[in-house]
Amino acid sequence: MQVLVVDNGGQWTHREWRVLRDLGVETSIVPNTTPPGSISADGLVLSGGSPRVGLDEEAMGMCGEYIDQLDIPILGICAGHQCMALRLGGKAAHSATPEFGKTLVSVVDEDDLFKGLPETFVAWESHNDEVTELPPGFTLLANSETCPVQAMKHETRPLYGLQFHPEVEHTDNGYEIFQAFLDVCEARRKG
């Protein structure tokens, strides 16, 4: 199985790659300018990015096209999450309370990503912007006291978004969250 990490200029893009590698999948980092037709993978991670990049479609390169055109599981992290929401008709904007450091995240719906995990866990945050309104067809999976959409999932497509960073060691159960995404990729690959 192969899962690619799309580089949107995030400080932890290599960490996302490392976690995937540690979990035993073939992975590499690709620029966000890679044409969708050149993507041959079982899953895609849209990395975070520099401040405000999630609200700037041009800075997100081809991420919108990946969401529109690729029929594979996609996990958007931080800016990737915001880009996914905007692309599919939701809203993202400056956070009323930007989050930096450890935050307590509450699971609203465990669905695929949080199955078997605690109802609340500590997650690492690093964002000035956030999803403020779910796109049509999405379900809320988690929130926090100051961020209404910490995690979301499309109701029929394998599209997931996380505001927090599961790839850093400060997030509880980060490897388990990535493994849950890989389980979705594997199930989809097997049909």
FIBA-955834 format. One line per field, with one value per residue: residue number from 1; residue in three letters; x, y, z of N, C-alpha, C, CB in turn. Coordinates in steps of 0.1 Angstrom, whole numbers, always signed. Last residue first. Glycine has a CB too. Example, Ala and Ser with C-alpha at 12.3 -4.5 7.8 and 13.67 -1.06 7.14 Angstrom:
2
n [2_1];
res [ser_ala];
n.u [+128_+132];
n.v [-22_-57];
n.w [+71_+78];
ca.u [+137_+123];
ca.v [-11_-45];
ca.w [+71_+78];
c.u [+129_+132];
c.v [+0_-33];
c.w [+79_+78];
cb.u [+141_+113];
cb.v [-6_-45];
cb.w [+57_+90];
//
This chain:
191
n [191_190_189_188_187_186_185_184_183_182_181_180_179_178_177_176_175_174_173_172_171_170_169_168_167_166_165_164_163_162_161_160_159_158_157_156_155_154_153_152_151_150_149_148_147_146_145_144_143_142_141_140_139_138_137_136_135_134_133_132_131_130_129_128_127_126_125_124_123_122_121_120_119_118_117_116_115_114_113_112_111_110_109_108_107_106_105_104_103_102_101_100_99_98_97_96_95_94_93_92_91_90_89_88_87_86_85_84_83_82_81_80_79_78_77_76_75_74_73_72_71_70_69_68_67_66_65_64_63_62_61_60_59_58_57_56_55_54_53_52_51_50_49_48_47_46_45_44_43_42_41_40_39_38_37_36_35_34_33_32_31_30_29_28_27_26_25_24_23_22_21_20_19_18_17_16_15_14_13_12_11_10_9_8_7_6_5_4_3_2_1];
res [gly_lys_arg_arg_ala_glu_cys_val_asp_leu_phe_ala_gln_phe_ile_glu_tyr_gly_asn_asp_thr_his_glu_val_glu_pro_his_phe_gln_leu_gly_tyr_leu_pro_arg_thr_glu_his_lys_met_ala_gln_val_pro_cys_thr_glu_ser_asn_ala_leu_leu_thr_phe_gly_pro_pro_leu_glu_thr_val_glu_asp_asn_his_ser_glu_trp_ala_val_phe_thr_glu_pro_leu_gly_lys_phe_leu_asp_asp_glu_asp_val_val_ser_val_leu_thr_lys_gly_phe_glu_pro_thr_ala_ser_his_ala_ala_lys_gly_gly_leu_arg_leu_ala_met_cys_gln_his_gly_ala_cys_ile_gly_leu_ile_pro_ile_asp_leu_gln_asp_ile_tyr_glu_gly_cys_met_gly_met_ala_glu_glu_asp_leu_gly_val_arg_pro_ser_gly_gly_ser_leu_val_leu_gly_asp_ala_ser_ile_ser_gly_pro_pro_thr_thr_asn_pro_val_ile_ser_thr_glu_val_gly_leu_asp_arg_leu_val_arg_trp_glu_arg_his_thr_trp_gln_gly_gly_asn_asp_val_val_leu_val_gln_met];
n.u [-114_-88_-88_-104_-89_-67_-78_-87_-62_-51_-67_-58_-32_-36_-46_-24_-5_-18_-25_-20_+5_+32_+44_+25_+5_-19_-28_-61_-81_-86_-109_-114_-132_-145_-180_-202_-198_-166_-157_-136_-124_-128_-148_-148_-125_-125_-130_-133_-145_-152_-168_-195_-198_-209_-227_-214_-187_-191_-176_-150_-119_-94_-62_-39_-26_-17_-19_-21_-44_-56_-90_-121_-128_-101_-108_-125_-122_-115_-119_-146_-166_-171_-182_-169_-143_-125_-93_-74_-42_-9_-2_-25_-53_-72_-103_-115_-95_-104_-121_-141_-170_-178_-175_-152_-131_-133_-125_-99_-86_-86_-71_-47_-40_-47_-49_-69_-68_-86_-90_-97_-103_-97_-109_-113_-89_-71_-79_-71_-43_-24_-18_-23_-20_-46_-63_-59_-64_-41_-23_-22_+12_+20_+4_-3_-9_-30_-24_-40_-39_-28_-17_-5_-7_-9_-33_-29_+5_+20_+21_+28_+53_+53_+69_+59_+56_+44_+39_+46_+46_+68_+57_+39_+57_+71_+52_+48_+73_+74_+55_+56_+54_+41_+40_+24_+30_+12_+22_+7_+8_+5_+9];
n.v [-31_-29_-1_+2_-10_+7_+32_+25_+20_+45_+57_+42_+51_+78_+71_+59_+79_+96_+93_+127_+148_+151_+141_+147_+139_+151_+182_+195_+194_+170_+154_+130_+111_+89_+98_+101_+121_+132_+143_+162_+179_+203_+227_+247_+255_+257_+231_+211_+182_+157_+151_+161_+153_+167_+177_+209_+217_+234_+264_+270_+257_+283_+299_+296_+267_+242_+216_+183_+170_+147_+135_+119_+92_+71_+49_+32_+53_+76_+72_+62_+73_+88_+119_+136_+139_+167_+177_+201_+210_+223_+248_+272_+285_+316_+322_+326_+322_+332_+304_+286_+267_+245_+236_+223_+240_+245_+219_+216_+237_+228_+205_+216_+230_+203_+177_+155_+125_+106_+76_+83_+94_+128_+153_+170_+167_+175_+201_+212_+209_+221_+249_+265_+290_+293_+294_+301_+291_+277_+297_+310_+300_+270_+238_+202_+180_+156_+123_+97_+63_+48_+63_+82_+112_+124_+136_+159_+171_+187_+208_+201_+174_+146_+121_+87_+53_+22_+15_+12_+31_+46_+60_+76_+91_+104_+120_+137_+149_+164_+184_+203_+228_+229_+231_+211_+181_+152_+120_+89_+55_+23_-12];
n.w [-21_-13_-10_+12_+32_+31_+39_+65_+77_+76_+96_+117_+118_+126_+152_+163_+164_+183_+210_+219_+206_+208_+186_+156_+139_+144_+150_+143_+124_+99_+77_+50_+28_+12_+9_+25_+44_+54_+86_+109_+139_+151_+150_+169_+194_+222_+231_+202_+184_+159_+137_+117_+83_+52_+34_+31_+55_+86_+95_+102_+105_+112_+119_+133_+150_+162_+187_+198_+222_+245_+244_+251_+247_+235_+207_+192_+164_+151_+123_+118_+145_+169_+174_+192_+213_+221_+231_+247_+235_+235_+210_+201_+184_+184_+187_+163_+134_+102_+84_+63_+53_+26_-1_-7_-2_+26_+35_+24_+37_+63_+60_+53_+75_+93_+70_+53_+37_+15_-5_-40_-65_-74_-80_-57_-43_-63_-67_-42_-45_-61_-41_-20_-29_-41_-19_+13_+37_+44_+49_+73_+81_+61_+66_+65_+38_+30_+21_+4_-9_-28_-59_-82_-98_-122_-123_-107_-108_-81_-64_-39_-41_-19_-1_+3_+14_+22_+57_+84_+103_+96_+74_+88_+103_+82_+70_+92_+94_+71_+79_+98_+87_+53_+26_+16_+1_+6_+9_-1_+5_-7_+0];
ca.u [-127_-93_-79_-108_-102_-65_-71_-97_-72_-46_-68_-72_-35_-30_-54_-36_-3_-16_-31_-23_-9_+24_+44_+35_+18_-17_-16_-49_-75_-82_-101_-113_-125_-134_-166_-202_-207_-176_-157_-148_-123_-115_-146_-160_-126_-124_-136_-126_-144_-146_-163_-186_-203_-198_-224_-225_-192_-189_-188_-161_-131_-101_-75_-46_-33_-8_-25_-12_-39_-48_-76_-113_-138_-109_-100_-117_-128_-114_-107_-134_-165_-158_-186_-184_-148_-136_-102_-82_-56_-18_+1_-11_-48_-61_-92_-118_-100_-95_-117_-129_-163_-179_-187_-165_-133_-136_-138_-110_-87_-93_-84_-53_-44_-46_-44_-64_-68_-78_-91_-90_-112_-91_-107_-123_-102_-70_-81_-85_-50_-34_-15_-25_-9_-34_-64_-54_-74_-54_-22_-32_+0_+24_+11_-5_-2_-28_-24_-33_-44_-40_-16_-9_-9_+4_-31_-37_-8_+20_+20_+14_+49_+52_+64_+69_+52_+52_+34_+49_+34_+69_+68_+34_+47_+78_+59_+37_+69_+83_+53_+57_+66_+40_+49_+19_+37_+13_+20_+16_+1_+12_+0];
ca.v [-31_-43_-8_+8_-15_-7_+31_+29_+9_+35_+62_+41_+37_+75_+79_+51_+68_+100_+84_+113_+143_+157_+132_+151_+134_+137_+175_+193_+207_+172_+165_+133_+124_+87_+97_+91_+111_+132_+133_+160_+167_+197_+216_+239_+252_+270_+243_+215_+196_+161_+140_+165_+150_+163_+163_+200_+216_+222_+258_+276_+255_+270_+298_+309_+274_+252_+226_+195_+171_+159_+133_+131_+103_+78_+58_+26_+41_+76_+77_+54_+69_+81_+107_+137_+131_+159_+175_+189_+213_+212_+239_+268_+275_+307_+319_+336_+316_+334_+319_+286_+280_+249_+245_+215_+235_+255_+225_+207_+237_+240_+204_+207_+238_+217_+181_+169_+131_+118_+83_+76_+85_+115_+143_+168_+164_+161_+192_+212_+202_+213_+242_+250_+285_+293_+283_+306_+299_+269_+290_+314_+307_+282_+248_+216_+185_+170_+132_+110_+74_+43_+60_+68_+106_+117_+124_+148_+170_+175_+211_+203_+189_+151_+135_+97_+67_+29_+17_+2_+22_+38_+50_+66_+83_+95_+110_+129_+141_+152_+175_+189_+225_+227_+240_+224_+192_+164_+132_+100_+68_+35_+0];
ca.w [-27_-15_-20_-1_+29_+28_+26_+55_+76_+68_+82_+114_+115_+113_+142_+162_+155_+170_+201_+223_+204_+219_+198_+166_+136_+149_+144_+151_+126_+113_+80_+65_+30_+22_+3_+15_+47_+44_+76_+101_+129_+152_+140_+167_+180_+214_+238_+214_+186_+171_+144_+128_+97_+62_+33_+30_+42_+79_+91_+110_+98_+115_+111_+134_+139_+157_+178_+195_+208_+243_+244_+251_+243_+245_+214_+203_+169_+165_+128_+115_+131_+167_+166_+190_+202_+225_+220_+249_+237_+239_+221_+199_+194_+178_+197_+174_+147_+113_+87_+72_+56_+40_+3_-8_-16_+16_+39_+21_+22_+60_+65_+44_+63_+96_+83_+54_+51_+16_+8_-29_-58_-70_-90_-68_-36_-57_-77_-46_-34_-68_-53_-18_-21_-49_-28_+0_+32_+41_+36_+64_+85_+68_+58_+70_+50_+26_+32_+3_+0_-22_-45_-82_-85_-119_-132_-102_-114_-88_-78_-41_-41_-33_+0_-1_+14_+13_+43_+75_+103_+108_+72_+78_+110_+92_+62_+87_+105_+72_+67_+102_+95_+68_+33_+15_+9_-2_+17_-4_+8_-8_+0];
c.u [-138_-107_-84_-100_-107_-79_-70_-91_-83_-55_-62_-74_-49_-33_-49_-46_-15_-13_-28_-29_-10_+9_+35_+34_+29_-3_-14_-39_-62_-76_-98_-105_-126_-126_-156_-188_-207_-185_-168_-146_-137_-113_-131_-158_-137_-124_-136_-134_-135_-145_-157_-181_-192_-205_-213_-220_-205_-194_-185_-175_-142_-113_-81_-60_-39_-15_-15_-18_-30_-43_-69_-98_-131_-118_-108_-108_-119_-120_-105_-122_-153_-156_-173_-189_-163_-142_-112_-93_-64_-33_-9_-7_-33_-56_-82_-107_-103_-102_-108_-125_-151_-172_-188_-177_-147_-139_-142_-124_-99_-96_-92_-68_-50_-50_-42_-61_-62_-79_-81_-92_-105_-101_-103_-122_-113_-83_-80_-88_-65_-43_-26_-23_-11_-22_-51_-53_-71_-65_-35_-32_-9_+11_+14_+4_-7_-22_-21_-35_-35_-46_-29_-7_-14_+4_-18_-35_-16_+6_+19_+11_+34_+48_+64_+61_+63_+47_+45_+43_+35_+57_+69_+44_+42_+68_+65_+42_+57_+79_+61_+54_+67_+53_+47_+27_+31_+19_+22_+12_+11_+3_+9];
c.v [-36_-43_-22_+1_-10_-13_+16_+28_+12_+23_+52_+46_+35_+60_+77_+58_+60_+89_+88_+105_+129_+153_+138_+143_+138_+132_+162_+184_+205_+186_+166_+146_+127_+100_+95_+88_+99_+120_+135_+149_+166_+185_+211_+227_+243_+267_+255_+227_+198_+176_+144_+153_+155_+161_+158_+186_+207_+223_+245_+270_+261_+269_+284_+309_+287_+259_+236_+204_+184_+158_+146_+127_+117_+89_+65_+36_+35_+63_+75_+59_+60_+76_+100_+124_+131_+152_+165_+188_+200_+217_+229_+260_+271_+297_+310_+334_+327_+329_+319_+301_+278_+263_+248_+223_+229_+250_+236_+213_+228_+241_+216_+205_+229_+225_+196_+172_+145_+123_+95_+83_+76_+107_+129_+156_+162_+158_+177_+202_+201_+206_+234_+242_+270_+287_+282_+295_+305_+277_+282_+306_+312_+290_+260_+225_+198_+176_+146_+117_+86_+53_+54_+63_+92_+111_+117_+135_+158_+173_+199_+208_+190_+166_+140_+111_+76_+43_+24_+3_+12_+28_+40_+55_+72_+86_+99_+118_+132_+143_+163_+179_+211_+224_+239_+234_+205_+176_+144_+112_+79_+47_+12];
c.w [-17_-20_-23_-12_+15_+25_+22_+41_+65_+66_+72_+99_+111_+109_+128_+152_+153_+160_+186_+212_+209_+218_+209_+179_+146_+148_+150_+144_+134_+114_+95_+67_+45_+24_+14_+9_+37_+46_+67_+92_+122_+142_+141_+158_+177_+199_+229_+220_+199_+172_+158_+136_+107_+75_+43_+28_+41_+65_+82_+106_+107_+106_+115_+128_+143_+146_+174_+185_+207_+229_+241_+251_+243_+240_+225_+210_+180_+172_+143_+122_+129_+153_+163_+184_+202_+212_+225_+239_+239_+241_+223_+212_+190_+189_+190_+185_+156_+126_+99_+73_+65_+41_+17_-2_-17_+2_+29_+23_+18_+45_+61_+47_+53_+83_+84_+68_+50_+31_+9_-16_-49_-62_-86_-76_-47_-51_-72_-57_-38_-57_-59_-30_-18_-42_-37_-10_+18_+36_+33_+51_+73_+72_+67_+62_+54_+39_+27_+16_-1_-12_-40_-68_-86_-105_-129_-110_-109_-94_-87_-55_-44_-32_-15_+0_+8_+12_+35_+61_+92_+109_+84_+75_+100_+98_+72_+79_+101_+83_+68_+91_+99_+75_+48_+23_+6_+6_+7_+5_+7_-5_+0];
cb.u [-128_-93_-64_-106_-113_-59_-57_-101_-79_-32_-61_-81_-31_-15_-54_-43_+8_-4_-45_-32_-13_+26_+58_+35_+22_-27_-4_-53_-84_-72_-109_-107_-132_-126_-163_-212_-221_-170_-157_-152_-120_-112_-149_-170_-112_-111_-130_-111_-158_-131_-152_-192_-206_-187_-219_-234_-182_-196_-197_-161_-134_-105_-72_-38_-45_+6_-38_+2_-50_-37_-72_-117_-150_-99_-94_-109_-131_-121_-105_-132_-165_-157_-194_-188_-143_-147_-95_-89_-62_-13_+4_-2_-57_-50_-98_-132_-90_-92_-130_-117_-173_-172_-199_-163_-122_-124_-137_-108_-74_-85_-84_-46_-31_-32_-31_-75_-60_-81_-89_-74_-120_-78_-97_-123_-106_-58_-71_-89_-48_-28_-3_-40_-8_-30_-76_-40_-77_-58_-10_-29_+3_+33_+4_-2_+13_-41_-14_-38_-44_-36_-11_-1_-18_+15_-31_-51_-6_+23_+31_+8_+57_+42_+73_+74_+49_+52_+21_+44_+22_+68_+81_+30_+35_+86_+70_+27_+65_+98_+55_+47_+66_+29_+46_+4_+52_-1_+30_+15_-5_+18_-10];
cb.v [-39_-50_-8_+23_-11_-15_+37_+44_+7_+30_+75_+50_+28_+77_+94_+49_+59_+110_+82_+114_+145_+172_+130_+166_+140_+128_+184_+185_+216_+161_+178_+121_+135_+75_+109_+93_+116_+132_+119_+173_+154_+192_+220_+248_+246_+276_+246_+218_+203_+155_+133_+176_+135_+173_+160_+205_+211_+210_+268_+291_+240_+269_+299_+320_+264_+247_+233_+190_+171_+160_+123_+140_+103_+84_+69_+15_+31_+88_+91_+55_+81_+69_+110_+149_+116_+167_+169_+189_+220_+205_+247_+280_+262_+315_+313_+333_+306_+349_+327_+277_+290_+239_+238_+202_+225_+265_+231_+193_+233_+252_+202_+193_+244_+221_+173_+179_+122_+129_+73_+75_+77_+117_+148_+180_+176_+161_+194_+226_+208_+203_+232_+248_+292_+307_+284_+313_+311_+263_+280_+329_+319_+291_+252_+217_+185_+177_+128_+118_+69_+30_+72_+60_+114_+128_+128_+151_+168_+162_+221_+213_+197_+144_+144_+94_+71_+22_+26_-11_+30_+47_+57_+73_+92_+103_+116_+138_+150_+157_+182_+186_+234_+217_+254_+224_+192_+168_+133_+105_+67_+37_+0];
cb.w [-39_-1_-15_-1_+40_+40_+27_+57_+90_+73_+80_+124_+127_+113_+146_+175_+162_+169_+203_+235_+190_+219_+203_+168_+123_+143_+144_+165_+134_+117_+76_+72_+21_+19_-6_+4_+47_+30_+83_+94_+137_+166_+126_+162_+175_+217_+251_+212_+187_+173_+137_+137_+99_+62_+19_+17_+32_+86_+83_+108_+95_+130_+96_+128_+135_+153_+185_+192_+198_+253_+233_+263_+252_+255_+204_+197_+158_+171_+125_+100_+122_+176_+153_+182_+202_+232_+207_+264_+224_+251_+233_+198_+193_+172_+210_+179_+153_+115_+89_+66_+62_+49_-1_+0_-19_+15_+53_+29_+16_+64_+81_+44_+57_+100_+87_+48_+61_+6_+20_-33_-69_-62_-99_-76_-27_-47_-89_-50_-21_-77_-50_-13_-7_-54_-37_+2_+41_+54_+36_+61_+93_+60_+46_+85_+47_+22_+44_-9_+14_-14_-37_-92_-76_-119_-146_-102_-129_-79_-82_-31_-51_-41_+9_-15_+28_-1_+44_+80_+102_+121_+70_+65_+115_+102_+53_+78_+117_+74_+54_+114_+107_+71_+29_+20_+5_-8_+29_-18_+23_-22_+12];
//
